[in-house]
């Protein structure tokens, strides 16, 4: 399978705990994006990387959120001190840079209890 | 500011009917890109089409067709002879030229095709 992969697919955590999600983009795609999708809404942009550089962060990305892409390949998204409002689907997408179509992974569904 | 509006929250049709999903966008950019994505019940967003703002030619791909009209800022999507497998949430999205490719999505239209 050469598509975008995300791990885990589902995560249930208690409020106040830290969680980390991983995204593996399509090989050789130099751009990687994170989005958040809540029930009944379209995805909302969180942040993106070109290679290892984080080039933009949305205002949605509070101080409790941090994303990395240390070697320009996979990326992690960490949420510290989770809140119930963080419950959502977290989507990762990648694009090759030579075109702007983004290819999405299956998402990580986070439930904060 | 950029914005995408999909006024139809839910549409229900019977198999073999044609259905059009509406998308209206707002942008101040003169160059921009429009997209349609499909999100089936499995949850994974599937890329369907990209249209550049300077190319107003309509496109047809099998049972799918897209009508881009800059004059009305619309990019509508028509499925001809719908099938049950077309049931999904469909998202229209917009991207500007200097935004790193980030997508601004509409709220989506949930299409239900009944046998």
Contacts between the chains, C-beta under 8 A, distances in Angstrom:
chain1	res1	chain2	res2	distance
A	31	B	100	7.3
A	31	B	101	6.2
A	33	B	101	7.5
A	33	B	102	6.6
A	33	B	103	7.8
A	35	B	103	7.7
A	40	B	107	7.4
A	40	B	108	7.8
A	41	B	107	5.9
A	41	B	108	7.5
A	42	B	4	7.7
A	42	B	91	5.3
A	42	B	93	7.6
A	42	B	105	3.2
A	42	B	106	5.5
A	42	B	107	5.2
A	42	B	108	5.3
A	43	B	45	7.3
A	43	B	91	7.5
A	43	B	103	7.3
A	43	B	105	5.2
A	44	B	105	7.4
A	45	B	102	4.5
A	45	B	103	6.7
A	45	B	104	7.4
A	48	B	100	5.4
A	48	B	101	7.3
A	48	B	102	6.0
A	50	B	100	7.1
A	55	B	100	5.6
A	56	B	99	7.7
A	56	B	100	5.7
A	56	B	102	6.8
A	89	B	43	6.8
A	91	B	45	6.9
A	93	B	45	7.6
A	95	B	101	5.9
A	100	B	33	6.0
A	100	B	50	7.0
A	100	B	95	6.2
A	100	B	101	4.6
A	101	B	35	7.5
A	101	B	47	5.4
A	101	B	50	5.6
A	102	B	47	7.1
A	102	B	101	6.7
A	102	B	103	6.5
A	103	B	47	6.3
A	104	B	37	7.6
A	104	B	44	6.1
A	104	B	45	3.9
A	104	B	46	7.7
A	104	B	47	7.7
A	105	B	44	7.1
A	106	B	42	7.3
A	106	B	43	6.1
A	106	B	44	4.7
A	107	B	43	5.4
A	107	B	44	7.0
A	109	B	43	7.8
